[in-house]
Amino acid sequence: MASETEIINQALGRIGSQRVSDFDDTSEDNLQSVQARLHYAQTRDALLRSHWWRFARTRVRLSPNATAPDFEYSTAFDLPNDFLREWLPPWEDNSEVQGRTRNSYSLEGKQLLSNESTMRLRYVKRVEDVTEFDPLFTEVLVLQLALKFVMPIAEDLIEVGAESFIADGVVFGKLISTCG
């Protein structure tokens, strides 16, 4: 399985850039390491949130919060810390509960509001352990990171005198110099 550093290096390899030795080493201050630390977590979470990835789905029973909402709903439930996105409405595939609609609850901030006294939630969670990633997720993450790395690193290459570089068969330097 890939590590965070290997995922970063795959993305850097896609744009023909120098690799990093350790993603977690904050003393490494080259452009590639700085860009990796700047973009990795946000890109991972955005990609997790963009799809109902099977490896990131989970479910939980929520307990009511001690403080009720000001109006409209009678109960507030704190969302889990790893919550990124609702997967299914709390009553989906539940034969016990009839008559609920999308208006039966509301996701607001870090809470789920409802008139129910208990609530079940299926959601997409933040997954930080790369060994749990699906191979397709890893591939898309690599490509998303490469897109974010390409401009800052290409600009740096141009500043040091490189006229162009090749990433996945596309010459970037000349395109950048004609656009900027």
Backbone torsions as a table, in degrees:
resi	resn	phi	psi	omega
1	MET	NA	152.2	-178.6
2	ALA	-78.1	152.9	171.2
3	SER	-102.1	171.5	176.3
4	GLU	-58.4	-42.4	179.7
5	THR	-61.6	-41.3	178.8
6	GLU	-65.4	-38.1	177.6
7	ILE	-64.3	-45.2	177.3
8	ILE	-59.6	-45.4	-178.5
9	ASN	-67.3	-32.9	174.1
10	GLN	-63.0	-42.1	179.1
11	ALA	-65.5	-43.5	178.3
12	LEU	-64.5	-37.5	177.0
13	GLY	-63.1	-34.0	178.1
14	ARG	-61.2	-29.2	-179.0
15	ILE	-106.2	10.9	175.4
16	GLY	71.4	30.7	-175.6
17	SER	-101.5	164.1	174.1
18	GLN	-61.8	144.2	-179.2
19	ARG	-85.6	165.8	173.2
20	VAL	-103.5	152.5	-178.8
21	SER	-88.6	-34.1	-179.3
22	ASP	-153.9	112.4	-179.2
23	PHE	-57.5	-36.4	-176.4
24	ASP	-81.1	-9.3	-177.6
25	ASP	-82.0	100.4	-176.7
26	THR	-73.4	-10.9	176.1
27	SER	-77.3	-17.7	176.7
28	GLU	-76.2	110.7	-171.6
29	ASP	-118.0	24.3	175.0
30	ASN	-72.5	165.5	-175.7
31	LEU	-56.9	-41.7	-178.7
32	GLN	-62.0	-44.5	179.9
33	SER	-65.9	-41.9	179.7
34	VAL	-63.1	-45.8	178.8
35	GLN	-63.3	-39.1	179.5
36	ALA	-62.7	-48.8	180.0
37	ARG	-65.9	-32.6	179.8
38	LEU	-68.3	-39.3	-169.6
39	HIS	-107.5	-21.5	-168.7
40	TYR	-58.7	-59.1	-173.3
41	ALA	-62.6	-43.3	-179.0
42	GLN	-65.2	-41.2	-179.6
43	THR	-67.3	-42.7	176.9
44	ARG	-58.4	-49.1	-178.0
45	ASP	-66.2	-38.9	178.0
46	ALA	-64.5	-40.3	178.6
47	LEU	-68.2	-41.1	176.0
48	LEU	-59.0	-42.1	-177.0
49	ARG	-71.2	-22.5	-173.9
50	SER	-75.3	-13.6	-173.5
51	HIS	-152.4	158.0	177.0
52	TRP	-87.1	67.2	-179.5
53	TRP	-59.7	128.0	-176.7
54	ARG	-58.4	-40.6	-177.8
55	PHE	-68.8	-14.5	-177.8
56	ALA	-106.2	1.9	179.0
57	ARG	-81.2	143.8	175.9
58	THR	-155.7	175.1	179.8
59	ARG	-142.7	154.7	-177.9
60	VAL	-155.5	151.5	169.7
61	ARG	-96.3	124.2	-179.1
62	LEU	-90.7	143.0	175.1
63	SER	-99.9	145.1	-178.8
64	PRO	-65.3	145.1	174.5
65	ASN	-77.7	152.0	-179.0
66	ALA	-68.8	-24.0	-177.9
67	THR	-101.7	121.7	179.4
68	ALA	-80.0	153.6	175.7
69	PRO	-62.7	157.3	-178.4
70	ASP	-63.9	-37.1	-178.2
71	PHE	-159.2	169.4	175.9
72	GLU	74.0	-45.8	179.9
73	TYR	-118.4	152.7	-176.9
74	SER	-95.8	-18.3	-173.7
75	THR	-135.8	140.2	174.2
76	ALA	-115.2	140.0	177.5
77	PHE	-124.4	129.8	175.8
78	ASP	-72.8	134.1	176.4
79	LEU	-75.6	150.9	177.6
80	PRO	-60.8	152.1	-179.3
81	ASN	-61.3	-29.5	-178.6
82	ASP	-92.5	9.6	-178.2
83	PHE	-67.0	127.5	174.6
84	LEU	-115.8	-34.9	-175.6
85	ARG	-165.7	144.7	175.0
86	GLU	-67.0	137.0	177.4
87	TRP	-94.6	-56.2	176.9
88	LEU	-132.0	149.5	173.6
89	PRO	-54.6	149.8	-174.1
90	PRO	-57.1	-20.7	-176.7
91	TRP	-106.3	-1.2	-177.4
92	GLU	-55.4	135.8	180.0
93	ASP	59.8	30.3	-178.6
94	ASN	-117.4	104.8	-176.2
95	SER	-73.2	-14.7	-179.8
96	GLU	-71.5	-28.3	-172.0
97	VAL	-110.7	124.1	179.4
98	GLN	-118.7	150.3	171.9
99	GLY	84.8	2.2	177.3
100	ARG	-79.7	147.0	176.5
101	THR	-130.9	179.1	177.3
102	ARG	-57.9	-27.8	179.9
103	ASN	-79.8	-1.4	-179.1
104	SER	-77.5	-9.8	178.5
105	TYR	-155.0	168.3	178.4
106	SER	-145.7	135.9	172.4
107	LEU	-94.4	117.6	-178.9
108	GLU	-135.2	120.2	-177.6
109	GLY	59.2	-125.0	-179.6
110	LYS	-105.3	29.2	-179.1
111	GLN	-135.1	153.4	169.4
112	LEU	-108.3	125.5	-179.5
113	LEU	-107.2	139.6	-177.3
114	SER	-159.7	171.8	172.1
115	ASN	-99.8	7.3	179.2
116	GLU	-88.3	154.6	178.7
117	SER	-88.4	-21.1	174.0
118	THR	-135.4	157.8	-178.3
119	MET	-148.9	137.0	172.9
120	ARG	-104.5	143.8	-177.4
121	LEU	-136.0	131.5	170.3
122	ARG	-108.5	130.7	-174.2
123	TYR	-150.4	168.2	172.8
124	VAL	-94.1	125.5	-176.5
125	LYS	-103.3	159.5	173.2
126	ARG	-72.1	126.6	177.4
127	VAL	-117.2	116.6	-179.0
128	GLU	-101.3	-19.1	-179.5
129	ASP	-81.1	108.2	-175.4
130	VAL	-64.1	-19.9	178.4
131	THR	-69.8	-14.6	177.3
132	GLU	-90.2	-12.2	-177.2
133	PHE	-64.5	141.4	170.3
134	ASP	-71.8	144.5	179.6
135	PRO	-56.9	-37.0	178.1
136	LEU	-67.0	-38.7	176.0
137	PHE	-60.3	-45.5	179.5
138	THR	-59.2	-44.2	180.0
139	GLU	-61.6	-44.6	-179.8
140	VAL	-68.2	-37.6	177.1
141	LEU	-62.1	-43.5	177.1
142	VAL	-57.8	-46.7	-178.9
143	LEU	-66.2	-40.5	177.9
144	GLN	-63.0	-43.0	178.6
145	LEU	-65.3	-41.5	178.8
146	ALA	-58.9	-40.2	177.5
147	LEU	-61.6	-38.8	179.9
148	LYS	-74.7	-29.8	-178.9
149	PHE	-80.2	-28.4	-166.1
150	VAL	-60.1	-46.3	-175.8
151	MET	-68.5	-51.8	-179.8
152	PRO	-60.8	-38.7	-178.5
153	ILE	-74.5	-36.9	177.0
154	ALA	-64.5	-42.1	178.1
155	GLU	-61.6	-38.8	178.1
156	ASP	-65.3	-41.7	178.3
157	LEU	-63.0	-39.8	179.3
158	ILE	-65.9	-40.8	179.0
159	GLU	-62.1	-33.6	-179.5
160	VAL	-89.0	6.3	172.0
161	GLY	105.7	-3.8	178.0
162	ALA	-73.4	126.7	-178.7
163	GLU	-79.2	-29.7	179.2
164	SER	-161.3	162.5	172.6
165	PHE	-144.8	159.2	-175.3
166	ILE	-110.7	130.3	175.4
167	ALA	-129.9	117.0	-177.5
168	ASP	51.4	39.9	175.9
169	GLY	82.7	4.2	-179.4
170	VAL	-109.1	130.6	177.1
171	VAL	-83.9	122.3	-174.1
172	PHE	-99.4	-36.6	-171.9
173	GLY	-55.4	-48.5	-176.4
174	LYS	-67.5	-37.2	177.1
175	LEU	-63.1	-44.8	-178.9
176	ILE	-65.1	-42.6	-176.9
177	SER	-69.1	-26.8	178.0
178	THR	-83.3	-21.1	179.6
179	CYS	-90.4	-21.5	-171.8
180	GLY	-110.8	NA	NA
